[in-house]
Structure formats: structure tokens, C-alpha cells
Amino acid sequence: MEKFKLDIQRRIYGFAGLILLFVLTYYFMNRMYGMGDGSDASDFIRGFQLGIFSAMVGATVVRILVYNAALRNETKLRKLHIEENDERNQLIALKAGGFASLVELIVSVLATLVAGFFSTTVFFTLLGVVLFIVFLRLITKLVYQRIL
């Protein structure tokens, strides 16, 4: 259990660094690219970016709080250890992730086909996304074939 405690402490430090990275990234992105031209679209995009960065920071803070609570309470720590190492939950996550990835690929291909009728910029952007997804699936499959 001591090894798991050290792992949790490392995660907390990693998440704290991640929060710092999120905040610095948002700050420097706004400094480099300004606050937009004041149009409604520009305001919407800035609000969306702020919302995404805030959600990432919030989720990371919640994770840190959960880990801190587990470090202070042996029962919560044991429960967290069991949750993370439960083979049934791991298999469910694995199966769900694989299926979700396949659905994501199919929807992205369909969106690429539809976008081709309206905008070449959107078409090529989505084509890049589809190629990235295919490449990522191929690389992870090859890596896991070697590991497992």
C-alpha cells in the first residue's frame, strides 16, 4: 500500500504541474493572439476556450482533492486502490473505449464526406482528423501487440 501512496503523491504533483501548464497556456495564448476582433464569433470562441480551460483546471482540482482525501484516510485509500485495480472495471473501460473509438472514426468519416459538399477547408481539416484517428489506432494496436 505504501507504493500506491507514493504513486498517488506523484499523481498529485503531476496534476499540480498540469494546472500550471493549463493556466500558462491560456495566458500566453491570449497574450500572443490577443482577445480577437470583438465580433460575436470571436467572443464566442474566447468564451469557449475559457470554458474548456476552466473545466480542465476544475476536473484536475477535483482529482487532487480526491487523492488528498484518500491519502488522509486509510479506508478511502484502500477503496481507491480496489477501484483502480478491479479487473472487471478495467475490461469494461477497455471495451467501451474501443467501441467509442470505432464510432468516432465512422462519424468522422461521414462528417468528412458531408463537409466535402460545402467547404474544402472543413473537408481537409476533417480528413486530417480521420487520418490521425486511423494512424493512432494503428500505432496503439501495434504497440499493444508487442506488449501483450
C-alpha positions as CSV (number, residue, x, y, z in Angstrom):
1,M,0.0,0.0,0.0
2,E,3.0,2.3,0.5
3,K,3.9,2.0,-3.1
4,F,0.3,3.0,-4.0
5,K,0.6,6.0,-1.6
6,L,3.7,7.2,-3.4
7,D,2.0,6.8,-6.7
8,I,-0.9,8.9,-5.6
9,Q,1.5,11.6,-4.3
10,R,3.3,11.6,-7.7
11,R,-0.1,12.0,-9.4
12,I,-0.9,15.0,-7.2
13,Y,2.3,16.7,-8.1
14,G,1.8,15.8,-11.8
15,F,-1.8,17.3,-11.7
16,A,-0.5,20.4,-9.9
17,G,2.0,20.8,-12.8
18,L,-0.8,20.2,-15.3
19,I,-2.9,23.0,-13.7
20,L,0.1,25.3,-14.0
21,L,0.5,24.3,-17.6
22,F,-3.2,25.0,-18.4
23,V,-3.1,28.4,-16.8
24,L,0.2,29.4,-18.5
25,T,-1.0,28.1,-21.9
26,Y,-4.3,30.1,-21.7
27,Y,-2.4,33.2,-20.5
28,F,0.2,33.1,-23.2
29,M,-2.3,32.1,-26.0
30,N,-4.3,35.3,-25.1
31,R,-1.1,37.4,-24.9
32,M,0.2,36.1,-28.3
33,Y,-3.1,36.1,-30.2
34,G,-4.9,38.9,-28.4
35,M,-8.6,38.9,-27.5
36,G,-9.9,38.8,-31.0
37,D,-11.6,41.5,-33.1
38,G,-14.6,42.0,-30.9
39,S,-17.0,40.2,-33.2
40,D,-19.6,37.8,-31.9
41,A,-17.8,34.8,-33.3
42,S,-14.5,35.9,-31.7
43,D,-16.2,36.5,-28.4
44,F,-17.9,33.1,-28.6
45,I,-14.6,31.4,-29.4
46,R,-12.8,33.1,-26.5
47,G,-15.6,32.1,-24.1
48,F,-15.4,28.6,-25.4
49,Q,-11.7,28.5,-24.8
50,L,-12.0,29.9,-21.4
51,G,-14.7,27.3,-20.6
52,I,-12.6,24.4,-21.8
53,F,-9.5,25.6,-19.8
54,S,-11.7,26.2,-16.7
55,A,-13.2,22.7,-17.0
56,M,-9.8,21.1,-17.3
57,V,-8.5,23.0,-14.3
58,G,-11.7,22.2,-12.3
59,A,-11.5,18.5,-13.2
60,T,-7.8,18.4,-12.2
61,V,-8.5,20.2,-8.9
62,V,-11.3,17.7,-8.1
63,R,-8.9,14.8,-8.8
64,I,-6.3,16.4,-6.5
65,L,-8.9,16.7,-3.8
66,V,-10.0,13.1,-4.1
67,Y,-6.4,11.9,-3.9
68,N,-5.7,14.1,-0.9
69,A,-8.7,12.7,0.9
70,A,-7.6,9.2,0.1
71,L,-4.1,9.9,1.4
72,R,-5.6,11.1,4.7
73,N,-7.9,8.2,5.2
74,E,-6.7,4.6,5.0
75,T,-10.2,3.3,4.2
76,K,-10.6,5.7,1.2
77,L,-7.1,4.8,0.1
78,R,-8.0,1.1,0.1
79,K,-11.2,1.7,-1.7
80,L,-9.4,3.8,-4.4
81,H,-6.8,1.0,-4.8
82,I,-9.5,-1.5,-5.3
83,E,-11.4,0.7,-7.8
84,E,-8.3,1.3,-9.9
85,N,-7.2,-2.4,-9.9
86,D,-10.6,-4.0,-10.4
87,E,-10.3,-6.2,-13.4
88,R,-14.0,-6.0,-14.3
89,N,-13.9,-2.2,-14.4
90,Q,-10.7,-2.3,-16.5
91,L,-12.3,-4.7,-19.0
92,I,-15.4,-2.5,-19.2
93,A,-13.3,0.6,-19.8
94,L,-11.3,-1.2,-22.4
95,K,-14.3,-2.5,-24.3
96,A,-16.1,0.9,-24.1
97,G,-13.1,2.8,-25.3
98,G,-12.5,0.5,-28.3
99,F,-16.2,0.8,-29.3
100,A,-16.2,4.6,-28.8
101,S,-13.1,4.9,-30.9
102,L,-14.7,2.9,-33.8
103,V,-17.9,5.0,-33.6
104,E,-15.7,8.2,-33.6
105,L,-13.9,7.1,-36.7
106,I,-17.2,6.2,-38.5
107,V,-18.8,9.5,-37.6
108,S,-15.7,11.5,-38.6
109,V,-15.6,9.8,-42.0
110,L,-19.3,10.6,-42.5
111,A,-18.7,14.2,-41.5
112,T,-15.8,14.4,-43.9
113,L,-17.9,13.2,-46.7
114,V,-20.7,15.7,-46.0
115,A,-18.2,18.6,-45.5
116,G,-16.9,17.9,-49.0
117,F,-20.1,19.2,-50.4
118,F,-19.9,22.5,-48.5
119,S,-16.3,23.6,-47.7
120,T,-12.9,22.4,-48.9
121,T,-11.3,23.8,-45.7
122,V,-13.6,21.9,-43.4
123,F,-13.2,18.8,-45.7
124,F,-9.4,18.8,-45.5
125,T,-9.5,19.5,-41.8
126,L,-11.8,16.6,-41.1
127,L,-9.7,14.4,-43.4
128,G,-6.7,15.2,-41.3
129,V,-8.6,14.2,-38.2
130,V,-9.7,11.0,-39.8
131,L,-6.2,10.2,-40.8
132,F,-4.9,11.0,-37.4
133,I,-7.5,8.7,-35.8
134,V,-6.6,5.8,-38.2
135,F,-2.9,6.4,-37.5
136,L,-3.4,6.5,-33.8
137,R,-5.5,3.3,-33.8
138,L,-2.8,1.5,-35.9
139,I,0.1,2.6,-33.7
140,T,-1.7,1.7,-30.5
141,K,-2.7,-1.7,-32.0
142,L,1.0,-2.4,-32.9
143,V,2.3,-1.3,-29.6
144,Y,-0.2,-3.4,-27.6
145,Q,0.5,-6.4,-29.9
146,R,4.2,-6.2,-28.8
147,I,3.4,-5.5,-25.1
148,L,0.7,-8.2,-24.6
